[in-house]
Amino acid sequence: MKRNYYIFSNGKLVRKDNTLYFEPGESKKPEPPENEEEVIEVDDEEVKDLEETYEPRKLPRKPIPVEDIESIYCFSELRFNTKFLNYLAQKNITLHLFNYYGYYSGSFYPREPFISGKLLVKQVEHYTDTELRVNIAQKFVEGSAKNIRKNLMYYDSRNKDMSPFIPKIEELIGKINSTTDVQELMGIEGNIRANYYTSWNLIIDDPIDFKKRVKNPPDNPINALISFGNSLVYTTVLSEIYKTQLNPLISFLHEPGERRFSLSLDIAEIFKPLLTDRIIFALLNKGIIKKEHFDKKLNYAYLTESGRKIFLQEYDEKLKTTIKHRELKRSVSYRHLIRLECYKIIKHILGEKEYKPFQIWW
């Protein structure tokens, strides 16, 4: 199984034949950038496997077979040369970039290896036709809402009184199919999320005083965790879309725009309750993520590097988790569930089978 690799410190990545070698260099933590032009000088880039640690200049080259790389996540300010990017493109490897504070910046998305003109035309038709677009958008909101309800029911069964929230969310779910445009649908989705986030004050054991979702930038530790987790789900979905014939720029719930793969935002909505939210609940209630894992100088609104590493460790393990698929009758990983979702959307767009969004069944 391919793996994600994460960049946290200085070093060099050297290519030889079909293998990349990571050469550890001096590991100095950079100062926060004063402006957007500042970067750290390196020759190529460095890759550090999340599951291993090393001391700079004490280990020899570490071989990383190209066939072993799912995606590369960069959490430091680095410069890349075109040879390296061209090589990633040849090997169909996506590169996801995050800034100094762990905030998602963008992705290097190689040219699609699977292209279908027929599917592209149909995907555009489903966006331009209001009725077809709203139908798919409703499925995304429905899947997200029902997975949110599943989370609430889970904690309700564990002596967390969710009775103030479950009926309200069920009422809002009942209104989804009666919507006639995306804006109305987004309003319902926003109300569902608002009720859900209020319930977090009961789900999370320690007092958090979480009132509302704030992003770009986040304003407290909970919003910092949500932003970081959601960006990981977004990039994972993007990597899975890349392995299909879907066009990531043509979306249905979120409006297509500049500098973003909006279909990733659509599909990510369904999987946030399973991935981001459940990880946050576990990390906080088990005391794994603590106050010291947030930057005190920035009002605890950003994770420190150690905090990001903890979250990434849990996220990687979550993606590898397997579940017995009810229809396929075999075990599939959480990551593969996202790929299967893409395939279901393709069948719907081509008119082969009506799309039913993923719902947590366990």
N, C-alpha and C positions, 0 to 999 in steps of 0.2 A: 504494500500500500504506500502511495506517495505521501510525503510529509511537507508541512509548511516549515520554512526556515525564517528566523527572525534576526534582524540586525540591531545591535544595541551599542557596539563599541567599535573602535578603530581597528583597521587591519586591511588586508588586501585579498582580493579574489582573483585567482589565476586559473586560466583555462589551459588544459592539456588534453588533447584528443577529446573524448566524450566525458571528461571528468573536470569538475571545478575543485580547486584546492583553496582552502582558507588559510591564510598566513596571519596569525595574531600579530598585532602591532601594539604600540603604546595605547593603553586604555585610559584616556583622560576624558572626564566629563566636561562637555562644552558649556560655556556660559549661555544663558538665554539670549537669543538673537535680538539685537536692538532694532534691526530693520529686516526687510525681506531679502536683502541682497547677501546677507552674511551666510557663509557655508563653511564647513570644515574641509580642509584640503586633504584628499586621499588619492591614491593612484587609481584604484578602481572602486571596490567596495568590499565590505566584510559581511560574512554570514555567520551567525552563531546559532547553533541548534538550541532551541529552548530547553531541551531536556538535559543539557550538559553545561558545565562551567569550565573556565580555564583561567590560567594566570598568564597575562601577556608575556610573550617572548620566552616562555618555558616549555611550550609544546611545539612539536614539528607540524608541518602541514597536515591539515585534516582533509582527506578526500571526501568529496560530496558528489556521487554519481548523478549526472543530470537527470537520468530516468527516475531518480528518487525525489525530485523536487516537484511539489504541487504548486506552491506559490512562494514568493519571497516578500516578507514584510520588513520595511525599513523604518526604524524608529529613531534614526539619527540624521543629522544634516550631512549629506554626502554628495559628491559629484560622480556622475556616471559617464563613461565615454561611449561613443556610438557602437564600438565593437561589441561591448558587453550587451547593449540593448539589442543589437542585431542578432546576437547569439541567443538571447532569451526568446526573440521572435521566432527564430528557426526551430526552437525546441518547444514552442507554444507554452511558455511560462509567463504568468502574469506577475507584475511587480506592483505592490501597494505601498504608497508613501504616507508617512505620518510626520507631523512637525515636532518640534522640541517638546511640546506639551502633550504629545500623544494624540493630537487631533488629526483626523484623516484629511489628507491633502489631495490625493488623486491616485490614479493607477496608470501603469503602462500596460496597455491592452493590445497584444499583438494582433495582426491581421487574422480575422476569423478563419479557422481551418475548415469549417463546415458552412458552406454557403448554399442557400436555397432561394432562388428568385421567386418561386411559387409561394413559399412561406412568407417571404418579405412582403409581397403584394397583399396576401391575405392579412398579415399583421397590420399593415397600413389601413386596409379596409375596416378592420375591427376598431381602429382608432378613430377614423373619420366618420364612421356611422355611429351616431349618438346612442342608439339602442344597443348595438353590439358592444360598444365601449362600456356603457353603464352596466351591462350584464356581467362582463368580466370583472369590472371594478367592484361590483357588489360581492363577488366571490372572494376577492382579497379581504375585504372588510369583514365578511362573514367568517372566514377562516381565522383571522386575527382575533375577532371578538369571542368566538367559541373556544379558542385556546386560552384566552384571558379568563373566560368563565371556568375552564378546567383548572387553571391555577388557583382560582378563588375557592373552588369546591375542594381542592386538595387541602388547602389550609383550613377550611371550615371543618373538615373531618379531623383536624388535629388541634381542636380546641381554640381556633382563631375565629371568632364570630364574624362571618362574612355576610350575615343576613341583611345588613344595610345596603349591600352592594350588588349581590347576585340578582335579586329581582329587578333592580333598575337596569342592569346590563342586559338581562333577558328581554326586558321591555324594549330596549333600544335595538336589540338583535331583530326583534319582530318587525321593526320599521325599515329594515335594510332593503327588502325586496320591493317596497312601495316607492322607493326613490326614482326620480326620473332624470336627474342630472348629477354630475360628479360633485359639484359644489354642495348640494344637499347631502349627498352621501358622505362627503368629508366632514360635514357638520356633525353627523351621527357618530362617525368614527372618533371625532374629537371629544364628544360627550362620553363615549365609552371609555376612552383613555383617561379622561378627567376623573371619572368615578373609580376607575381601577387604581390610579396613582394615589388617590385618597386612602384606599384600603392598605397601601403599603405601610402606613403608620401603625397598623395592627399586625401586619404580617412580619415586619422586622421587629425583633425583640427589643433592641435599644431604642430610646426616643430619637426620632429623626426630624420631626416637624417639617414633613415634606408636603408643601402646599400645591405646587404646580411644576410642570415640566418647563425647564428653561434651557436653551441651547445656544450655541454660537455667540458667546461662550457659555458653558454651564456656570451656575452660581453657587453650588454647594456640592458636598461629596456624593449625594445620591444622583444628582444630575450629571456629575462627572462620570460616575459608573455607567449610567444609562448611555451617555454619549459615546463612551469608549466601546461598550459592548455592542451598541447598534452599528457602529462603524465596522466592527469585525464581522457582524452578520451581513452587512451590505457587501463587503469585499468578498466574503465567502460565496454569496449568491452570485456575484459578478463572475467569479472564477467558474462556477458551475454553469452559468449561462454560456460562457465561452466554449464549453464542451458540447453545446447543442447548436441548432440552426436558428435559434431565436436571435433577433436583433435587440441588444440591450438599450438602444436609444428610444425605442418606440414603446411607450407605456400606456396604461389605461386609467389607473387611479391617480397617480401623480402626473402632473403636466410635463411633457417632454420639454427640456430646456437646454441651455448651454452648459457645457463643462460638467455634465453628470450623466450617468447611466441610469435613467429613471425607471427602467423596468426592474432593476435591482432593488430600488426602493419599494416597488409594488410587492414583489415576492418576499422581500425581507419582513414586511409587516406580519406575514403569517408565522414566521419562525422566531420573531423576537420574544414572545412569551416562553417558548421552549428553551431558547439559548440565552439571550441576555438576561431576562428576568429571573429565571430559575438559578442562574449562576450568581446573580447579585444576592438573592435571598440566602443561598447557601453560604456564600463568603461572609456575609454580615452576621447571620445567625450562628455560625460556627466560630466566629471570632477570628477568621483567617485574614480578612481585610480589616485593618484598624486605622485609627486616626493618624498614626505616623506614616501611613501609606499615601497620604495626601499632602500636597505642597502647602505648608503653613504660610509661606510668604504670599501665596496667591489665594488666601482665604479658604484653603482646603477645597478649592474648586477644580483642582487637577490632580490626577494620580501621579505619584513619583515613579521613577523607573522601576523600583522594586514592586510597587503596587501594580504597575502594568504587567510585569513578569508573572506575578501571582495570578492575575486575571487571565492572561494568555495561557498559563499552564492549565487552568480549569477549562478554558474554552477549547483547547486542543483535545483534552480528555473527553469533553462533551461531544465534539465532532466524531470522535472514534467510537463512542458508545453505540452498541448495536441493539436492535429491537426486532422481534419476529414480525415480519410484515404480514398483515392479514390476507392480502390478495396474492402476493408473490409466494407466500408460504416458505419464506426463508429469512434469515437474519440480514438486516441492512443497517448501515451506520446512519447516524443523524445527518452527516454530510450527504450521503447518497439520497436521503429523503428529499433534499433540495433539488438534486438532479431529476429525480422522479417527478417532482412538481413541474419542472420545466417541460418534461415530456408530456405531461397531462395538458399543459397549456397549448402545446403544439397541436395535439390531437383535437383540442377544442377549436382552435383557429382554423384548422383544415376541415372541420366539420365531421370528424371521425367519431368523436365521443365527447359528450358534454363534460365540461370541467367541474370537478368537485374539489374544493380546496382541502388541503391537509388539515386534519384535526387530531389532536393528541388523543389516543385511545387507551393509554395505560396510566 
